């Protein structure tokens, strides 16, 4: 992995960990704070599962899945063209998000969440690492769509 990419991952990891630390010392536990039109709150929460609290209580399985995901992303990173900036940056974001939440799981046995968002009358609580994961996944999907469109255009032009 390129040194510059390692630095990006470390910087994003620091942003995630610092944001979780600040949320932990400034936000009351399990209480809503600072609202934005009742669709966005800050609150201090502990997530013992994965995204949206799924798989709660199965820490070993979650750790295995996280390690496997990191291995797959690392492998994908080495197969992606350096010119595919969308995929490369998506991979870096996803690795940072996985590592940020992995650190929490290893050292605290839970993930620190602090951003509550109302989606279709349901609340999801997440953190910066989760945002990195979702944005990174979106970037990789978008890169794949763009690549498929290029291939389709080439095939149409051949005919």
VEXDREN-2710 file (C-alpha; in Angstrom, 1 decimal):
% VEXDREN-2710
k/r/px/py/pz
1/UNK/0.0/0.0/0.0
2/UNK/1.3/3.5/-0.9
3/UNK/2.7/5.5/2.0
4/UNK/0.3/8.4/1.1
5/UNK/-2.7/6.1/1.4
6/UNK/-1.5/4.8/4.7
7/UNK/-1.3/8.4/5.9
8/UNK/-4.8/9.1/4.7
9/UNK/-6.1/6.0/6.6
10/UNK/-4.3/7.1/9.8
11/UNK/-5.6/10.7/9.5
12/UNK/-9.2/9.4/9.0
13/UNK/-8.7/7.0/11.9
14/UNK/-7.6/9.9/14.1
15/UNK/-10.6/12.0/13.1
16/UNK/-12.9/9.1/14.0
17/UNK/-11.3/8.3/17.4
18/UNK/-11.0/12.0/18.4
19/UNK/-14.7/12.6/17.5
20/UNK/-15.7/9.6/19.6
21/UNK/-13.6/10.8/22.5
22/UNK/-15.1/14.3/22.4
23/UNK/-18.6/12.9/22.1
24/UNK/-17.9/10.6/25.1
25/UNK/-16.8/13.5/27.4
26/UNK/-19.3/16.1/26.3
27/UNK/-22.6/14.3/25.5
28/UNK/-24.8/12.8/28.2
29/UNK/-25.2/9.0/28.0
30/UNK/-28.3/7.8/26.2
31/UNK/-29.9/11.3/26.3
32/UNK/-30.7/13.4/23.2
33/UNK/-28.8/16.6/22.9
34/UNK/-28.5/19.4/20.3
35/UNK/-31.3/18.8/17.8
36/UNK/-31.6/19.9/14.2
37/UNK/-35.3/20.0/13.3
38/UNK/-36.0/16.8/15.2
39/UNK/-34.3/14.7/12.5
40/UNK/-30.7/14.9/13.8
41/UNK/-29.5/14.6/17.3
42/UNK/-26.2/14.1/19.1
43/UNK/-26.2/11.5/21.8
44/UNK/-23.7/9.2/23.5
45/UNK/-24.5/5.6/22.9
46/UNK/-22.8/2.2/23.1
47/UNK/-23.4/-0.3/20.3
48/UNK/-22.6/-3.9/21.2
49/UNK/-23.6/-5.1/17.7
50/UNK/-22.9/-4.0/14.1
51/UNK/-24.7/-1.5/11.9
52/UNK/-28.0/-0.6/13.4
53/UNK/-27.3/-2.8/16.4
54/UNK/-27.6/-6.0/14.4
55/UNK/-25.8/-9.1/15.6
56/UNK/-25.6/-7.9/19.2
57/UNK/-23.8/-10.2/21.6
58/UNK/-21.7/-12.0/18.9
59/UNK/-18.5/-10.1/19.3
60/UNK/-16.2/-12.9/18.0
61/UNK/-18.2/-13.3/14.8
62/UNK/-18.2/-9.5/14.3
63/UNK/-14.4/-9.4/14.8
64/UNK/-13.9/-12.3/12.2
65/UNK/-16.2/-10.5/9.7
66/UNK/-14.3/-7.3/10.2
67/UNK/-10.9/-8.9/9.7
68/UNK/-12.2/-10.7/6.6
69/UNK/-13.6/-7.4/5.2
70/UNK/-10.2/-5.7/5.7
71/UNK/-8.5/-8.6/3.9
72/UNK/-11.0/-8.4/1.0
73/UNK/-10.6/-4.6/0.8
74/UNK/-6.8/-4.8/0.9
75/UNK/-6.9/-7.4/-1.9
76/UNK/-9.4/-5.2/-3.9
77/UNK/-7.1/-2.2/-3.4
78/UNK/-4.2/-4.1/-5.1
79/UNK/-6.4/-5.0/-8.1
80/UNK/-7.8/-1.5/-8.7
81/UNK/-6.1/0.8/-11.1
82/UNK/-4.3/3.8/-9.5
83/UNK/-6.3/6.0/-12.0
84/UNK/-9.6/4.8/-10.4
85/UNK/-9.6/7.5/-7.8
86/UNK/-13.2/6.9/-6.8
87/UNK/-12.6/3.2/-6.0
88/UNK/-9.2/3.9/-4.3
89/UNK/-10.7/6.6/-2.1
90/UNK/-13.7/4.5/-1.3
91/UNK/-11.5/1.6/-0.2
92/UNK/-9.5/4.0/2.0
93/UNK/-12.7/5.3/3.6
94/UNK/-14.0/1.8/4.2
95/UNK/-10.7/0.6/5.7
96/UNK/-10.6/3.6/8.0
97/UNK/-14.2/3.0/9.1
98/UNK/-13.6/-0.7/9.7
99/UNK/-10.4/0.0/11.7
100/UNK/-12.1/2.8/13.8
101/UNK/-14.9/0.5/14.9
102/UNK/-12.5/-2.4/15.3
103/UNK/-10.4/-0.4/17.7
104/UNK/-13.6/0.3/19.8
105/UNK/-14.6/-3.3/19.8
106/UNK/-11.1/-4.6/20.8
107/UNK/-10.5/-2.0/23.5
108/UNK/-14.0/-1.3/24.8
109/UNK/-16.1/-4.3/23.7
110/UNK/-18.6/-1.9/22.1
111/UNK/-18.6/0.8/19.4
112/UNK/-19.1/4.4/20.5
113/UNK/-22.0/6.0/18.5
114/UNK/-23.1/9.6/18.9
115/UNK/-25.0/10.8/15.8
116/UNK/-28.7/10.0/15.8
117/UNK/-30.6/10.5/12.5
118/UNK/-34.3/9.9/11.9
119/UNK/-34.9/7.9/8.8
120/UNK/-38.6/7.0/7.9
121/UNK/-39.6/7.5/11.6
122/UNK/-36.8/5.1/12.8
123/UNK/-33.7/6.3/14.5
124/UNK/-30.3/5.1/13.5
125/UNK/-27.3/6.0/15.7
126/UNK/-23.9/6.0/14.1
127/UNK/-20.4/7.6/14.3
128/UNK/-17.8/9.0/11.9
129/UNK/-16.4/5.6/11.1
130/UNK/-19.9/4.4/10.0
131/UNK/-20.1/7.5/7.7
132/UNK/-16.7/6.6/6.3
133/UNK/-18.0/3.0/5.6
134/UNK/-21.2/4.1/3.9
135/UNK/-19.6/6.9/1.9
136/UNK/-16.8/4.6/0.9
137/UNK/-19.2/1.8/-0.2
138/UNK/-21.2/4.4/-2.2
139/UNK/-18.0/5.5/-4.0
140/UNK/-17.0/2.0/-4.9
141/UNK/-20.5/1.2/-6.2
142/UNK/-20.5/4.4/-8.2
143/UNK/-17.0/3.6/-9.6
144/UNK/-18.4/0.2/-10.7
145/UNK/-21.4/1.7/-12.3
146/UNK/-19.2/4.1/-14.2
147/UNK/-16.9/1.3/-15.3
148/UNK/-19.8/-0.8/-16.5
149/UNK/-21.1/2.2/-18.5
150/UNK/-17.7/2.6/-20.2
151/UNK/-17.7/-1.0/-21.1
152/UNK/-21.2/-0.8/-22.4
153/UNK/-20.4/2.2/-24.6
154/UNK/-17.3/0.5/-26.0
155/UNK/-19.4/-2.6/-26.8
156/UNK/-22.0/-0.5/-28.5
157/UNK/-19.4/1.4/-30.5
158/UNK/-17.9/-1.9/-31.7
159/UNK/-21.2/-3.0/-33.2
END
